[in-house]
Amino acid sequence: MSSTKTMTVSLAMAIAMTAWATHAAAADMSCPAAGSIRQNGETKDGDIAYEAVSGAHTWKGEVSQYDDAKLHLEGLSFAGASLINSKDKHWASCDYKATDGNSLRMSLDMEGNAVSPANAKAWKSVAAGKETCTQSTSEACTFK
């Protein structure tokens, strides 16, 4: 094989390996940053809707219209995460606390795909099909 052909094959293999490694790394997800959560209108029941985009995923949450006056988005911080796997539902949920003590849960429907901890040491099984992570940062609570 000529040196040019060898370099071309080596380069193609390097690109393929980089693409594979990037894809594998992207498989692990974490909760959206608290600063990315935004108010996004109202639900049909009049509750306040919230949304956060993290990578290719859109997280959704809501707070009762009666509690919203107390929720301050600029004071939110990560409080924990949960993974739920039941017969027909698979969810990832992330909890946030506001400086005034109120809370917000953001959820991601995994669209029929089971969800599992990526960083197993950070997660604890609390019931059949339910895992929780109470680490201090969302980056520690990765899942896939």
MINU-116417 format. One record per residue (C-alpha): residue in one letter; y, x, z. Coordinates in nm, 4 decimals, decimal comma, padded with zeros to 6 digits. Layout:
// residues N
[r A [Y X Z]]
...
***
This chain:
// residues 144
[r M [00,0000 00,0000 00,0000]]
[r S [00,3409 00,1391 -00,0908]]
[r S [00,5930 00,2147 00,1804]]
[r T [00,8280 -00,0570 00,0485]]
[r K [00,5507 -00,3147 00,0590]]
[r T [00,4493 -00,1998 00,4084]]
[r M [00,8092 -00,2315 00,5312]]
[r T [00,8366 -00,5795 00,3770]]
[r V [00,5140 -00,6943 00,5449]]
[r S [00,6221 -00,5378 00,8764]]
[r L [00,9625 -00,7044 00,8548]]
[r A [00,8036 -01,0414 00,7755]]
[r M [00,5691 -01,0043 01,0732]]
[r A [00,8599 -00,9095 01,3014]]
[r I [01,0555 -01,2172 01,1908]]
[r A [00,7524 -01,4417 01,2438]]
[r M [00,6904 -01,2973 01,5914]]
[r T [01,0575 -01,3420 01,6850]]
[r A [01,0496 -01,7045 01,5675]]
[r W [00,7294 -01,7674 01,7646]]
[r A [00,8711 -01,6067 02,0804]]
[r T [01,1940 -01,8044 02,0484]]
[r H [00,9991 -02,1285 02,0035]]
[r A [00,7790 -02,0532 02,3042]]
[r A [01,0810 -01,9748 02,5227]]
[r A [01,2558 -02,2935 02,4138]]
[r A [00,9588 -02,5023 02,5336]]
[r D [01,0616 -02,4641 02,8991]]
[r M [01,3409 -02,7001 03,0003]]
[r S [01,5577 -02,7421 03,3056]]
[r C [01,7960 -03,0053 03,4339]]
[r P [02,1377 -03,0246 03,2706]]
[r A [02,4220 -02,8389 03,4356]]
[r A [02,6184 -03,0649 03,6696]]
[r G [02,9351 -02,9832 03,4745]]
[r S [02,7867 -03,1268 03,1549]]
[r I [02,7470 -03,4796 03,2970]]
[r R [03,0002 -03,7262 03,1586]]
[r Q [03,0715 -04,0952 03,2080]]
[r N [02,9490 -04,2830 02,9016]]
[r G [03,0599 -04,6457 02,9270]]
[r E [02,8780 -04,9283 03,1001]]
[r T [02,5287 -05,0747 03,0977]]
[r K [02,4720 -05,4388 03,0034]]
[r D [02,4721 -05,5180 03,3777]]
[r G [02,8144 -05,3608 03,4294]]
[r D [02,6867 -05,0444 03,5970]]
[r I [02,8505 -04,7146 03,5038]]
[r A [02,6471 -04,5100 03,2538]]
[r Y [02,6365 -04,1302 03,2500]]
[r E [02,5046 -03,8866 02,9919]]
[r A [02,4401 -03,5139 02,9637]]
[r V [02,3194 -03,3185 02,6637]]
[r S [02,1031 -03,0161 02,7319]]
[r G [01,9653 -02,8441 02,4246]]
[r A [01,8164 -03,1089 02,1978]]
[r H [01,7755 -03,3584 02,4832]]
[r T [02,0048 -03,6359 02,6028]]
[r W [01,9737 -03,7188 02,9715]]
[r K [02,0832 -04,0608 03,0977]]
[r G [02,1833 -04,1943 03,4359]]
[r E [02,3691 -04,4825 03,5917]]
[r V [02,5399 -04,5758 03,9141]]
[r S [02,5994 -04,9265 04,0426]]
[r Q [02,9415 -05,0574 03,9544]]
[r Y [02,9970 -05,1081 04,3265]]
[r D [02,9359 -04,7413 04,4122]]
[r D [03,1161 -04,5787 04,1194]]
[r A [03,4558 -04,5639 04,2871]]
[r K [03,3076 -04,3106 04,5307]]
[r L [03,1325 -04,0838 04,2754]]
[r H [03,3326 -03,7753 04,1773]]
[r L [03,1804 -03,5917 03,8812]]
[r E [03,3766 -03,2732 03,9445]]
[r G [03,2054 -03,2379 04,2827]]
[r L [02,8447 -03,2779 04,1635]]
[r S [02,5845 -03,0143 04,2431]]
[r F [02,2119 -02,9956 04,1734]]
[r A [01,9922 -03,1381 04,4535]]
[r G [01,6384 -03,1463 04,3115]]
[r A [01,4096 -03,2613 04,0333]]
[r S [01,1025 -03,4802 03,9851]]
[r L [00,8374 -03,5079 03,7172]]
[r I [00,6550 -03,8385 03,6750]]
[r N [00,3374 -03,8869 03,4743]]
[r S [00,1775 -04,2296 03,4767]]
[r K [-00,0542 -04,4039 03,2342]]
[r D [00,2186 -04,4890 02,9833]]
[r K [00,5384 -04,3271 03,1148]]
[r H [00,6404 -03,9644 03,1378]]
[r W [00,9804 -03,8805 03,2868]]
[r A [01,1784 -03,5863 03,4129]]
[r S [01,4491 -03,6759 03,6657]]
[r C [01,7232 -03,4602 03,8130]]
[r D [01,9183 -03,5461 04,1257]]
[r Y [02,2773 -03,4440 04,1939]]
[r K [02,4909 -03,4819 04,5058]]
[r A [02,8651 -03,5322 04,5072]]
[r T [03,0921 -03,3687 04,7638]]
[r D [03,1420 -03,7102 04,9254]]
[r G [02,7657 -03,7518 04,9801]]
[r N [02,6992 -03,9940 04,6945]]
[r S [02,4295 -03,9147 04,4427]]
[r L [02,3396 -03,9509 04,0760]]
[r R [01,9964 -03,9355 03,9131]]
[r M [01,9749 -03,8270 03,5498]]
[r S [01,6481 -03,8982 03,3647]]
[r L [01,4846 -03,7892 03,0433]]
[r D [01,2134 -04,0003 02,8823]]
[r M [00,9516 -03,7565 02,7537]]
[r E [00,8522 -04,0131 02,4886]]
[r G [00,4820 -04,0336 02,5675]]
[r N [00,4335 -03,6602 02,6253]]
[r A [00,3073 -03,5512 02,9660]]
[r V [00,5477 -03,3263 03,1540]]
[r S [00,4427 -03,0413 03,3815]]
[r P [00,6028 -02,7649 03,5894]]
[r A [00,6687 -02,4399 03,4030]]
[r N [00,7511 -02,2450 03,7198]]
[r A [00,4590 -02,3709 03,9316]]
[r K [00,5731 -02,1907 04,2496]]
[r A [00,8921 -02,3999 04,2632]]
[r W [00,7137 -02,7353 04,2431]]
[r K [00,5152 -02,9388 04,4956]]
[r S [00,2769 -03,2261 04,4234]]
[r V [00,3816 -03,5253 04,6364]]
[r A [00,1605 -03,7975 04,4870]]
[r A [-00,0762 -03,8499 04,1971]]
[r G [00,1284 -03,7834 03,8848]]
[r K [00,4464 -03,6844 04,0729]]
[r E [00,5840 -03,3357 04,1300]]
[r T [00,9112 -03,2440 04,3025]]
[r C [01,1267 -02,9341 04,3057]]
[r T [01,3917 -02,8814 04,5722]]
[r Q [01,5045 -02,5326 04,4769]]
[r S [01,8779 -02,4668 04,5058]]
[r T [01,9349 -02,4247 04,1311]]
[r S [01,8231 -02,6254 03,8320]]
[r E [01,7164 -02,3030 03,6584]]
[r A [01,4417 -02,2575 03,9202]]
[r C [01,2975 -02,6019 03,8444]]
[r T [01,1802 -02,5429 03,4882]]
[r F [00,9295 -02,7731 03,3224]]
[r K [00,7674 -02,8319 02,9874]]
***
